[in-house]
Amino acid sequence: LDAPDDCPTDSLHGPQRLVVSVRIKPPLWAEGRQAMPPPITADNNSVRCRVGDRVRHFAYDNVFTGGQALVFARVGRPMVEAAYQGYNVCLFAYGATGSGKSYSMYGGGTRETRGLIPRMCAKVFHTAQERLAAAPHLALAVSLQYVEVYNEQVRDLLQPDYEKGDRLKNLDLYKGRGRVTSIR
């Protein structure tokens, strides 16, 4: 849904598969200044970081330097497909403040710049409509959680009474046998 036809999609290959993807935000320092080699270079699945004379190489399942459609095609769409196969899926965005997590997740103000969340939600409900049209007796249930972990606090971002500017209510973590077993 909303990805160019030539964007390859990946399969999550079962319930134990962890996919690690990296999105590199373009450097702002290059604009209007003397050209210098970038400290980070990337291709489809690796990143090279230059610090002085030393170069470090890192390998990932996906490395993104471009638009939202490709991120959805390689990360979001396979997650929705896995969920419809009965697997639990989780998308975890991590990075420093200002690194582009919100842009990757929410996107911008246009259809082309929509992020993973609106694209994945559209795909979930589009697929539900297709399946219900093909099998009207089918019953579907959709369940999701949307939380933020910030400064060791867990907040529910789907709070029904939340309005912009409100403080988000912290959720309680319940522990059993030394690990978190549920969030309420």
Backbone as JSON, one array per atom type, in Angstrom:
{
  "sequence": "LDAPDDCPTDSLHGPQRLVVSVRIKPPLWAEGRQAMPPPITADNNSVRCRVGDRVRHFAYDNVFTGGQALVFARVGRPMVEAAYQGYNVCLFAYGATGSGKSYSMYGGGTRETRGLIPRMCAKVFHTAQERLAAAPHLALAVSLQYVEVYNEQVRDLLQPDYEKGDRLKNLDLYKGRGRVTSIR",
  "N": [[0.85, -1.18, 0.0], [0.76, 2.07, -0.98], [3.5, 2.1, -1.76], [6.21, 2.27, -4.01], [6.08, 0.19, -6.94], [8.5, -1.0, -7.58], [9.83, -1.3, -5.2], [11.47, -3.53, -3.18], [10.16, -6.08, -1.04], [10.56, -7.51, 2.17], [10.52, -10.65, 3.92], [9.53, -11.68, 7.14], [10.17, -14.17, 7.98], [9.18, -15.96, 10.02], [8.37, -16.5, 13.58], [10.5, -15.87, 15.32], [12.15, -13.96, 14.27], [14.22, -11.18, 14.24], [14.51, -8.02, 13.01], [16.82, -5.62, 12.17], [16.95, -2.33, 11.47], [18.27, 0.68, 10.1], [18.0, 4.16, 9.91], [19.33, 6.85, 8.26], [19.74, 10.15, 8.88], [20.0, 12.94, 6.75], [22.98, 14.97, 6.75], [22.98, 18.29, 7.99], [25.02, 20.08, 7.96], [26.34, 20.13, 5.55], [25.09, 21.8, 3.79], [25.52, 24.58, 1.83], [28.2, 24.91, 2.45], [31.77, 24.41, 2.17], [32.57, 21.58, 0.22], [33.04, 18.48, 1.76], [34.15, 15.19, 2.58], [31.57, 13.0, 3.68], [31.07, 12.0, 7.13], [29.74, 9.65, 7.51], [28.84, 6.94, 5.51], [26.66, 4.97, 3.47], [25.06, 1.93, 2.32], [22.63, -0.42, 1.05], [22.6, -2.29, 3.21], [24.66, -1.74, 5.01], [26.76, 0.37, 7.04], [29.26, 2.81, 7.08], [31.43, 4.43, 9.17], [33.45, 7.23, 9.59], [36.04, 8.22, 11.6], [38.36, 10.44, 12.15], [41.26, 9.01, 10.92], [40.36, 6.48, 10.98], [38.08, 3.9, 9.97], [34.95, 2.52, 10.57], [32.9, -0.35, 10.18], [29.51, -1.35, 9.94], [26.92, -3.75, 9.95], [23.56, -4.24, 8.91], [20.08, -5.3, 8.66], [18.59, -3.61, 7.05], [19.38, -0.45, 5.65], [18.47, 2.83, 5.53], [18.36, 5.75, 3.6], [16.69, 7.3, 2.3], [13.32, 7.99, 1.22], [10.0, 7.72, 2.8], [8.33, 5.72, 1.71], [9.94, 3.55, 0.95], [10.93, 2.72, 3.43], [8.55, 1.85, 4.61], [7.91, -0.24, 2.8], [9.95, -2.11, 3.24], [10.02, -2.51, 5.99], [7.54, -1.88, 7.42], [5.34, -3.03, 5.86], [6.08, -5.88, 5.75], [5.82, -6.42, 8.5], [3.08, -6.03, 9.01], [2.06, -8.04, 7.36], [3.13, -10.29, 8.66], [1.77, -10.1, 11.09], [-0.83, -10.66, 10.24], [-0.44, -13.29, 9.69], [-0.52, -14.36, 12.12], [1.48, -13.82, 13.93], [2.94, -12.05, 16.7], [3.91, -8.69, 16.53], [6.35, -6.11, 16.83], [7.36, -2.8, 16.78], [10.13, -0.9, 17.29], [11.45, 2.15, 17.94], [14.45, 3.83, 18.24], [16.72, 6.27, 19.37], [18.72, 9.28, 19.51], [17.54, 12.47, 20.77], [16.07, 14.44, 18.29], [16.97, 12.93, 16.17], [15.33, 11.9, 14.22], [13.32, 10.02, 14.75], [10.55, 10.53, 15.28], [9.75, 11.6, 12.82], [10.19, 9.39, 11.14], [8.32, 7.64, 12.25], [5.79, 9.04, 12.41], [5.79, 10.85, 10.25], [5.56, 13.41, 7.66], [3.57, 16.24, 6.58], [2.34, 15.52, 4.17], [0.89, 13.18, 1.78], [2.91, 11.63, 0.61], [4.95, 11.82, 2.48], [4.07, 10.53, 4.72], [4.51, 8.63, 7.7], [5.62, 5.49, 9.21], [3.59, 4.63, 11.06], [0.96, 5.75, 10.22], [0.91, 4.56, 7.64], [1.14, 1.79, 8.18], [-1.18, 1.38, 9.72], [-3.13, 1.98, 7.8], [-2.63, -0.11, 6.02], [-3.22, -2.34, 7.64], [-6.03, -2.05, 8.03], [-6.93, -1.93, 5.39], [-6.23, -4.48, 4.46], [-7.85, -5.94, 6.2], [-10.41, -5.19, 5.27], [-10.3, -6.32, 2.67], [-10.11, -9.07, 3.32], [-12.49, -9.49, 4.73], [-14.34, -8.92, 2.73], [-13.86, -11.04, 1.01], [-14.53, -13.2, 2.61], [-17.24, -13.06, 4.19], [-18.21, -14.14, 6.58], [-16.14, -14.13, 8.3], [-14.5, -13.11, 11.3], [-12.74, -10.44, 12.64], [-10.3, -9.18, 14.9], [-8.62, -6.39, 16.11], [-5.83, -5.43, 17.88], [-3.8, -3.18, 19.61], [-0.93, -1.55, 20.99], [0.45, 1.53, 21.87], [3.07, 3.02, 22.92], [5.27, 5.22, 24.71], [8.56, 5.32, 25.8], [10.33, 7.21, 27.87], [12.81, 8.91, 29.59], [12.8, 6.9, 31.58], [10.1, 6.51, 32.03], [6.93, 5.16, 31.2], [4.56, 5.84, 28.81], [1.17, 6.02, 27.69], [0.33, 6.47, 24.46], [-2.05, 6.37, 23.18], [-4.0, 7.35, 24.72], [-7.31, 8.02, 25.45], [-8.36, 10.49, 26.34], [-6.43, 12.33, 25.86], [-5.11, 15.42, 24.89], [-3.43, 17.74, 22.77], [-0.73, 19.22, 24.39], [-1.49, 18.38, 26.89], [-0.38, 16.61, 29.8], [1.01, 13.43, 29.54], [-0.28, 10.43, 30.9], [1.52, 8.39, 33.1], [2.22, 4.94, 32.78], [1.7, 1.95, 34.71], [4.04, -0.52, 35.52], [3.92, -3.95, 35.8], [5.41, -6.48, 37.65], [6.59, -9.81, 37.47], [8.19, -12.59, 38.72], [10.74, -11.32, 38.53], [10.73, -9.87, 36.11], [9.23, -7.56, 33.78], [5.85, -8.07, 33.3], [3.44, -7.09, 32.41], [1.8, -4.1, 31.2], [-0.05, -1.46, 32.49]],
  "CA": [[0.0, 0.0, 0.0], [1.51, 3.32, -1.09], [4.94, 1.94, -1.98], [6.46, 2.06, -5.43], [6.07, -1.21, -7.33], [9.84, -1.54, -7.66], [10.4, -1.44, -3.86], [11.42, -4.92, -2.73], [9.66, -6.3, 0.31], [11.22, -8.62, 2.84], [9.67, -11.49, 4.75], [10.1, -11.77, 8.49], [10.63, -15.55, 8.12], [8.79, -16.69, 11.22], [8.11, -15.78, 14.82], [11.69, -15.53, 16.08], [12.99, -13.09, 13.46], [14.44, -9.79, 14.64], [15.06, -7.26, 11.9], [17.4, -4.36, 12.64], [17.06, -1.37, 10.38], [18.82, 1.98, 10.49], [17.69, 5.26, 9.0], [20.35, 7.89, 8.43], [19.25, 11.5, 8.58], [21.04, 13.67, 6.01], [23.63, 16.01, 7.55], [22.64, 19.67, 7.64], [26.24, 20.88, 7.87], [26.85, 20.16, 4.18], [24.4, 22.8, 3.01], [26.14, 25.89, 1.68], [29.59, 24.97, 2.91], [32.76, 23.75, 1.32], [32.35, 20.13, 0.17], [33.98, 17.62, 2.45], [33.58, 13.85, 2.58], [30.71, 12.79, 4.84], [31.63, 11.08, 8.12], [28.98, 8.4, 7.44], [28.37, 6.52, 4.2], [25.8, 3.8, 3.63], [24.39, 1.29, 1.19], [21.39, -1.07, 1.46], [22.64, -3.0, 4.49], [25.83, -1.47, 5.83], [27.11, 1.76, 7.33], [30.67, 3.04, 7.36], [31.64, 5.68, 9.92], [34.84, 7.66, 9.59], [36.45, 9.07, 12.71], [39.77, 10.67, 11.85], [41.76, 8.1, 9.89], [39.8, 5.15, 11.21], [36.76, 3.64, 9.4], [34.26, 1.38, 11.21], [31.84, -0.91, 9.34], [28.42, -1.96, 10.68], [25.98, -4.41, 9.06], [22.16, -4.27, 9.36], [19.17, -5.88, 7.68], [18.23, -2.52, 6.14], [19.87, 0.89, 5.92], [17.68, 3.75, 4.74], [18.8, 7.14, 3.5], [15.71, 7.97, 1.45], [11.95, 8.32, 1.57], [9.14, 6.94, 3.68], [7.73, 4.57, 1.02], [10.87, 2.42, 1.01], [10.95, 2.25, 4.82], [7.33, 1.07, 4.78], [7.98, -1.46, 1.99], [10.9, -3.07, 3.79], [9.82, -2.73, 7.42], [6.14, -1.85, 7.82], [4.51, -4.02, 5.16], [6.33, -7.24, 6.24], [5.3, -6.56, 9.86], [1.63, -6.2, 8.92], [1.84, -9.38, 6.81], [3.41, -11.26, 9.73], [0.66, -10.03, 12.06], [-1.96, -11.39, 9.65], [-0.11, -14.72, 9.74], [-0.7, -14.79, 13.5], [2.63, -13.5, 14.77], [2.97, -10.76, 17.37], [4.96, -7.85, 15.96], [6.68, -4.93, 17.63], [8.25, -1.84, 16.12], [10.82, -0.17, 18.35], [12.27, 3.23, 17.39], [15.41, 4.26, 19.25], [17.71, 7.22, 18.88], [18.88, 10.52, 20.26], [16.59, 13.54, 20.48], [16.35, 15.13, 17.04], [17.58, 12.04, 15.18], [14.37, 11.57, 13.17], [12.39, 8.95, 15.13], [9.17, 10.98, 15.08], [9.51, 11.72, 11.37], [10.07, 8.03, 10.6], [7.1, 7.01, 12.76], [4.59, 9.81, 12.06], [5.95, 11.43, 8.93], [5.3, 14.82, 7.44], [2.2, 16.66, 6.34], [1.8, 15.13, 2.87], [0.68, 11.75, 1.58], [4.21, 11.01, 0.31], [5.85, 11.84, 3.64], [3.49, 9.82, 5.87], [5.44, 7.71, 8.33], [5.26, 4.08, 9.37], [2.34, 4.4, 11.79], [-0.22, 5.88, 9.37], [0.95, 3.59, 6.54], [0.84, 0.46, 8.71], [-2.6, 1.35, 10.09], [-3.89, 1.9, 6.55], [-2.44, -1.47, 5.5], [-3.97, -3.26, 8.51], [-7.47, -1.96, 7.78], [-7.15, -2.28, 3.98], [-6.19, -5.94, 4.41], [-9.06, -6.41, 6.88], [-11.53, -5.02, 4.34], [-10.16, -7.33, 1.62], [-10.42, -10.4, 3.86], [-13.91, -9.54, 5.05], [-15.07, -8.97, 1.47], [-13.69, -12.38, 0.46], [-15.14, -14.17, 3.52], [-18.08, -12.24, 5.06], [-18.43, -14.79, 7.88], [-14.91, -13.97, 9.07], [-14.48, -12.09, 12.36], [-11.38, -9.96, 12.89], [-10.1, -8.3, 16.05], [-7.34, -5.69, 16.04], [-5.4, -4.96, 19.19], [-2.48, -2.58, 19.53], [-0.47, -0.66, 22.04], [1.3, 2.58, 21.34], [3.63, 3.6, 24.14], [6.53, 5.94, 24.65], [9.43, 5.17, 26.96], [11.18, 8.4, 27.88], [13.29, 9.18, 30.96], [12.39, 5.78, 32.42], [8.65, 6.55, 32.23], [6.18, 4.57, 30.09], [3.34, 6.61, 28.63], [0.22, 5.52, 26.71], [0.11, 7.49, 23.44], [-3.41, 6.23, 22.68], [-4.87, 7.82, 25.8], [-8.47, 8.61, 24.78], [-8.65, 11.86, 26.76], [-5.24, 13.14, 25.63], [-5.16, 16.51, 23.92], [-2.11, 18.35, 22.63], [-0.4, 20.09, 25.51], [-1.75, 17.66, 28.14], [0.66, 15.7, 30.27], [0.64, 12.04, 29.35], [-0.32, 9.65, 32.13], [2.49, 7.31, 33.16], [1.63, 3.62, 32.97], [2.3, 1.14, 35.75], [4.64, -1.76, 35.06], [3.71, -5.03, 36.76], [6.5, -7.43, 37.55], [6.41, -11.17, 37.94], [9.44, -13.38, 38.61], [11.89, -10.49, 38.2], [10.65, -9.2, 34.83], [7.96, -6.89, 33.53], [4.92, -9.01, 32.67], [2.35, -6.36, 31.76], [1.75, -2.65, 31.34], [-1.43, -1.01, 32.67]],
  "C": [[0.89, 1.23, 0.0], [3.03, 3.15, -1.14], [5.14, 1.73, -3.47], [6.54, 0.57, -5.74], [7.47, -1.81, -7.34], [10.53, -1.63, -6.3], [10.34, -2.9, -3.45], [10.84, -5.0, -1.33], [10.37, -7.51, 0.87], [10.19, -9.41, 3.63], [10.32, -11.6, 6.12], [10.51, -13.2, 8.83], [10.33, -16.17, 9.48], [8.79, -15.87, 12.49], [9.34, -15.32, 15.58], [12.57, -14.5, 15.39], [13.02, -11.68, 14.0], [15.11, -9.09, 13.47], [15.56, -5.93, 12.45], [17.63, -3.47, 11.44], [17.56, -0.04, 10.92], [18.4, 3.0, 9.43], [18.67, 6.38, 9.3], [19.76, 9.21, 7.97], [20.35, 12.25, 7.84], [21.67, 14.76, 6.88], [23.25, 17.4, 7.06], [23.89, 20.51, 7.42], [26.73, 21.02, 6.44], [26.21, 21.27, 3.35], [25.15, 24.13, 3.01], [27.56, 26.0, 2.17], [30.49, 24.27, 1.92], [32.53, 22.23, 1.38], [33.45, 19.4, 0.94], [33.35, 16.23, 2.52], [32.72, 13.64, 3.84], [31.33, 11.81, 5.83], [30.93, 9.73, 8.11], [28.58, 8.14, 6.0], [27.6, 5.21, 4.38], [25.41, 3.21, 2.3], [23.18, 0.54, 1.76], [21.43, -1.77, 2.82], [23.92, -2.79, 5.29], [26.08, 0.04, 5.95], [28.61, 1.8, 7.62], [30.8, 4.41, 8.02], [33.12, 5.99, 9.95], [35.06, 8.58, 10.77], [37.96, 9.25, 12.57], [40.21, 9.79, 10.71], [41.15, 6.71, 9.99], [38.39, 5.04, 10.61], [36.19, 2.39, 10.07], [33.12, 0.96, 10.29], [30.8, -1.58, 10.23], [27.43, -2.55, 9.69], [24.59, -4.47, 9.71], [21.33, -4.99, 8.31], [18.79, -4.85, 6.63], [18.92, -1.25, 6.6], [19.13, 1.82, 4.97], [18.29, 5.14, 4.76], [17.76, 7.96, 2.75], [14.34, 8.08, 2.08], [11.2, 7.29, 2.39], [8.6, 5.68, 3.01], [8.64, 3.35, 1.1], [10.95, 1.86, 2.42], [9.71, 1.39, 5.08], [7.42, -0.26, 4.04], [8.86, -2.51, 2.63], [10.7, -3.38, 5.26], [8.34, -2.86, 7.77], [5.28, -2.92, 7.18], [4.8, -5.45, 5.64], [5.81, -7.46, 7.67], [3.79, -6.78, 9.84], [1.32, -7.6, 8.38], [2.09, -10.45, 7.85], [2.3, -11.27, 10.77], [-0.55, -10.78, 11.52], [-1.69, -12.89, 9.55], [-0.19, -15.24, 11.17], [0.45, -14.49, 14.43], [2.41, -12.16, 15.48], [4.12, -9.96, 16.77], [5.15, -6.63, 16.86], [7.65, -4.07, 16.84], [8.83, -0.96, 17.21], [11.71, 0.87, 17.68], [13.16, 3.76, 18.5], [16.38, 5.25, 18.62], [17.73, 8.47, 19.74], [17.78, 11.51, 19.89], [17.02, 14.26, 19.2], [16.92, 14.25, 15.94], [16.62, 11.6, 14.08], [13.4, 10.46, 13.5], [10.95, 9.35, 14.85], [8.83, 11.1, 13.61], [9.34, 10.33, 10.76], [8.75, 7.39, 11.02], [5.84, 7.73, 12.29], [4.63, 10.35, 10.64], [5.67, 12.91, 8.89], [3.84, 15.07, 7.11], [1.6, 16.26, 5.01], [1.64, 13.62, 2.79], [2.01, 11.03, 1.36], [5.11, 10.91, 1.52], [5.24, 11.18, 4.87], [4.48, 8.8, 6.4], [4.9, 6.3, 8.46], [3.9, 3.88, 10.04], [1.12, 4.61, 10.89], [-0.24, 4.88, 8.2], [0.6, 2.19, 7.03], [-0.63, 0.35, 9.12], [-3.46, 1.23, 8.84], [-3.8, 0.49, 5.97], [-3.22, -2.48, 6.33], [-5.45, -3.24, 8.14], [-7.82, -2.23, 6.31], [-7.18, -3.8, 3.83], [-7.42, -6.53, 5.09], [-10.27, -6.31, 5.96], [-11.48, -6.06, 3.22], [-10.58, -8.71, 2.12], [-11.9, -10.54, 4.2], [-14.77, -9.59, 3.78], [-15.01, -10.37, 0.86], [-14.39, -13.45, 1.31], [-16.0, -13.41, 4.54], [-18.35, -12.84, 6.44], [-17.24, -14.61, 8.82], [-15.07, -12.88, 10.13], [-13.02, -11.72, 12.62], [-11.37, -9.07, 14.13], [-8.7, -7.68, 15.92], [-7.03, -5.15, 17.42], [-4.01, -4.35, 19.03], [-2.2, -1.74, 20.75], [0.48, 0.32, 21.38], [1.84, 3.32, 22.54], [4.93, 4.32, 23.83], [7.29, 5.63, 25.93], [10.41, 6.33, 26.89], [11.54, 8.72, 29.32], [12.75, 8.17, 31.95], [10.91, 5.81, 32.81], [7.98, 5.96, 30.99], [4.86, 5.31, 30.0], [2.49, 6.01, 27.51], [-0.08, 6.64, 25.72], [-1.27, 7.38, 22.79], [-4.43, 6.62, 23.75], [-6.09, 8.51, 25.19], [-8.74, 10.07, 25.16], [-7.45, 12.79, 26.58], [-5.51, 14.21, 24.59], [-3.79, 17.17, 23.91], [-1.88, 19.34, 23.78], [-0.66, 19.44, 26.86], [-0.51, 16.86, 28.52], [0.16, 14.28, 30.05], [0.7, 11.3, 30.68], [0.72, 8.54, 32.05], [1.75, 6.0, 33.42], [2.37, 2.88, 34.07], [2.84, -0.15, 35.13], [4.45, -2.8, 36.15], [4.76, -6.09, 36.53], [6.1, -8.78, 38.12], [7.68, -11.94, 37.69], [10.6, -12.55, 38.07], [11.85, -9.81, 36.84], [9.29, -8.56, 34.66], [7.05, -7.86, 32.78], [3.75, -8.31, 32.0], [2.47, -4.87, 32.04], [0.29, -2.26, 31.47], [-1.46, 0.49, 32.89]]
}
